[in-house]
Amino acid sequence: MDSKEEWIRNTAAESISWKDFAERLGCSYLTARAWSIKYNLDIPDGRVGNPSGSPAQAERNHDIWYRRYTLGETLQSIGDCYNISRQRVLAIAQREAKRLAKEV
């Protein structure tokens, strides 16, 4: 194993996310991704146990889904509540519906 590969592997082992890995290498995300593929590295995505990020975000996403599909609120009214666009509300509600369908 050459020193460059060893350095990249050690950096990957110390990294907590893709962003951290790229910053430690001093390169772009795409370059870091290419090296991880070349050396078959497993880099954590930075999200621990919660695919939607923080617990607060997961709760918000579920609330958006509930208000949209169970209560039948409009995209605009939900968006106004969270200060996000109607399109973003729709995207979150659809993604949450897919996530919930996988759990059932």
C-alpha positions in Angstrom: 0.0 0.0 0.0 1.5 3.3 -1.0 1.6 6.3 1.3 -1.1 8.2 -0.5 -3.6 5.3 -0.3 -2.7 4.8 3.4 -3.2 8.5 4.1 -6.6 8.4 2.4 -7.7 5.3 4.2 -6.6 6.8 7.6 -8.4 10.0 6.8 -11.6 8.0 5.9 -11.4 6.1 9.2 -11.2 9.4 11.2 -14.0 11.1 9.2 -17.5 11.4 10.6 -19.2 12.4 7.3 -18.6 12.9 3.6 -18.2 16.6 4.2 -15.7 16.0 6.9 -13.8 13.5 4.7 -13.6 16.0 1.8 -12.5 18.8 4.1 -9.8 16.7 5.7 -8.5 15.8 2.2 -8.7 19.4 1.1 -10.7 18.6 -2.0 -14.2 18.7 -3.4 -16.9 16.2 -2.5 -16.8 14.7 -6.0 -13.0 14.1 -5.7 -13.4 12.6 -2.2 -16.2 10.4 -3.6 -14.0 9.2 -6.5 -11.2 8.2 -4.1 -13.6 6.4 -1.9 -14.8 4.3 -4.9 -11.3 3.7 -6.1 -10.1 2.5 -2.6 -13.5 0.9 -1.7 -13.9 3.0 1.4 -17.1 3.2 3.6 -17.7 6.8 4.6 -20.5 7.5 7.1 -23.1 9.9 5.8 -23.1 11.9 9.0 -26.7 11.0 10.0 -26.9 8.6 12.9 -29.9 6.4 13.1 -32.4 8.9 11.6 -32.6 9.0 7.9 -34.2 12.5 7.8 -31.6 14.2 10.0 -32.5 15.5 13.4 -35.4 14.2 15.6 -37.0 17.7 15.3 -36.9 17.4 11.5 -38.4 13.9 11.5 -41.2 15.2 13.7 -41.8 18.2 11.4 -41.8 15.9 8.3 -44.3 13.6 9.9 -46.5 16.5 10.9 -46.4 17.8 7.4 -47.5 14.4 6.1 -50.2 14.1 8.7 -51.6 17.6 8.0 -51.5 17.1 4.2 -52.9 13.6 3.9 -54.9 13.0 7.1 -56.3 16.5 7.8 -56.4 17.6 4.1 -54.8 21.0 4.7 -53.6 22.9 1.7 -50.0 23.1 0.7 -50.1 26.8 1.1 -51.4 26.7 4.7 -48.8 24.1 5.8 -46.0 26.1 4.0 -47.1 29.3 5.8 -46.9 27.5 9.1 -43.3 26.3 8.5 -42.1 29.2 6.3 -41.4 26.9 3.3 -42.8 26.8 -0.2 -45.8 24.8 -1.4 -43.5 22.7 -3.6 -41.3 21.9 -0.6 -44.3 20.9 1.5 -45.4 18.6 -1.4 -41.9 17.0 -1.7 -41.7 16.4 2.1 -45.2 14.9 2.3 -44.5 12.6 -0.6 -41.1 11.5 0.7 -42.6 10.9 4.2 -45.5 8.9 2.6 -42.9 6.6 0.9 -41.0 6.2 4.1 -44.1 5.3 6.1 -45.2 2.8 3.4 -41.8 1.0 3.8 -42.4 0.7 7.5 -45.8 -0.9 7.1 
